[in-house]
């Protein structure tokens, strides 16, 4: 068997060569490192989004009938991992707040028309989660799984822990929805701090564009849970 090293397994040489700041080196070390920090943060987010997309896709498949109890438990594991990853993504935005605005202003023109709004993986995540008006494919799979096991989502909410794995799925969905919302709100606050009301690099209206897209997924589930207060 060929000896496999840590460096080879993670393709470290390739990985560490992917950060190429566009600002000229003559701009100064601090500005170059600031852009490198910006690039690493966004590349890391895209890597985590790859895992989130795969896990949520696997969760939706696990909840699609016919699905036995083992399938439901697998779905719980995928969803719980996604909830934790969203907390990591939120933490990365908090770290990005340490990007000095004077250096961001210095390298931002070199971004051209590149914009986070162009992220295909983020759009995939939005389709999976849905919005406060339209349920995504993940919630639709949950509704189907509940029906397959002889329950409606309102019944799952009323039964709580008595609904077993379906209850844990509902709780995990809420955790993911809140994590997604926190992530978007933090991104909005970050951009307001760093760029004010300036237009986005991708041609969007900037902060106003982001504000209109701050949504809270699983609106129906939230509404059904709130009915518990009515007795």
N, C-alpha and C positions, 0 to 999 in steps of 0.2 A: 504494500500500500504506500502511495506517495505521501510524504509528510506534508501536512497542511499547517501553515502558520496562521497566526492571528491576522497578520498583515495581508496575507493572500486571501483569507476567508472574507475579510471585510473590504478587500480591494482598496486598501488605504491609499496607495499611490494615486489611483484614479480619483478617489473621493476628495483627497486634499488638494488636488489640482484643479478643482471645479470652481474655485473662488477667484474671479478675475475682475477686480475693481476697474471701472471705466475712467475714473478720474486720473489725470496724469500723476506720475510719481513726484513730479516737481511741485505738486500742490502741498506737499508736506506729509510727514509720517502720520500725524494724528488724523488728517482727513482721509488718507488711504485706509487706515485701520478702521475708521468709522464706517466707510463703505463696505469693507470686508465684513464687519459685524452685521451690517444691514443684509448683506448677501447670505451669510451663514444662517441668520435667523429665518429668512424666507425659505432657503433651501431645506432647513430643518422642518419648517411647517409643512412643506410639500411632502417630505418623507413621512411625517406623521399622518398627513391626509391620505397618503397611499394606504397606510394600515387601517385608518378609520373607514375608508371606502370599502376595503376588503372585508373588514369585520362586520360592518353594517350590512353588506351584501350577503355575507354568510348567515347573519342573524335573520334577515328576511327570508332566505331560503329555508332555514331551520323552522321558521314559523309558518311556512306555506304548507297547507294540507296536501297529503296526509302527514300529520306530525304527531309522534307519540311523546310521552313525557320526557324521554331522553333527548328528543329534539328540542323541546322547550327549554330544558336545562342547558343545552348547548347554546341556545339563543341567549339565555341569561348571561352566560360567560362572555359571549361576544359583546353584548351590550354594556356590561360592567367594565370591560376593558376600554371600550370607547369612551365611557364617562371619565375614566382616569386620564386618557390621552387628551381629552378636551381641557382638562385641568393643566396638563403640561403645555398645551398650546396657549392657554391664557397666561401661564407663567412666562412664556417666551415674549409675549407682548409687553408684560411688565418689565422684563429685562431690556426690551428695546426702548423703553422710556429713558434709559441711560445713554442714548445716542445724543450727543451734543447738537443742538439745533443749528449752530453756526457751521458745523461740518456737513450736516444733512443739506443745508441750503447750498453748500459748496459743491456737493457731488450730485444733487438732485437733477440738475440740467443734463447730466450725462446719462440719465435713465431713458431719455428720449420719450417714446410713447409706451414703454413698458409699464404695466400696472397690475397690481394684485387682482383687480377686477377681471383680468383675463385668465385667471386660474381655472382650468378645466376641472380640476379635482374639487375645488370649492363649489363649483356649479353642480357637480355630481352629488356632493354632500347635501346641498340645498334641495335637490330632487328627492333624495332619500328621506330627508326629515320633513319636508313640506314647510308650510308657513302657517301663520295664524289664521289664514283663510282657506288654505287648500291642504288636505292631508297628503303626506308623501307615501311612497311605496312601503316604507317600513311600518307605518301605522296601519296601513291597509292589510299587511300581512298579519299583524297582531289581531285585528278584528276577525280575520279569517280563522286564525288559530283558536281564538276564544269560541267561535261558532262551532268549529270542528269538535271541540271538547264540551259542547253542550251549554255554553254560557254566552251571554252578551257582555260587552264591555261595562255597561252599568252594573251588571251583576258582579263582575270581577271587582269593581270599585267598592260595592256594598259589602262583599264578603271579606275583603282584605286578605289577611294571611290564610283564611280558609280556602282561597282560590289557588293556593299552592304556587306553582311555577308561573302561572298567569299573573298573579299578584306581583311577583318579583320582576316580571317583564315590564309591567306597568310602572313600577317604581324606577326601574332602570331607564325607561323612556323619559320619565320626568327629569331624572338626573342629567341625561344627555341633552334634553331640551333646554334646561337651565344653563348647562355648561356652554352650549352653543350660543345662547343669548348673552351670557357674560363675556364670552370671547368677542362677539361683534360689538358690544357696547364699549369694551376696553379698546378695541381697534378704533372705534369712532372717537373716543376721548384722546387716544394717542395722536391721531391725525389732526384733530383740532389743536392740540398742543404744539405739534411740529409744523403744521402748514397753514393753520388758521382757515380762512375762507378761500384760499387759492384753489384754482382748478386742478383736478387730478391729472396725473401724467398721461393717463389713457384717454383724456378728453372728457371725463365726467365732470360734474359740478363739484367734486371733492367731498367735503364733509356732509353737505346736503344730500348728495347721492348715497353716502353710507347710512345716514340717518333714516332715509326712506326704506332701507333694506334691513333694518334691525327688527327682526321678527322673532316670535316665540313659538316654536313648533308644538304640535299636539294640542291644539286649542280644544278639540272635542274632549279629549281625555281630561284636560284641566277643568272644563266645565262640568263634566260628570263627577269628578272628585269633589268639586265645590258644593255639589248638591247634598253631600253628606252632612253639611251644616244645617240643612233643612230638616234633618231627622228622617 
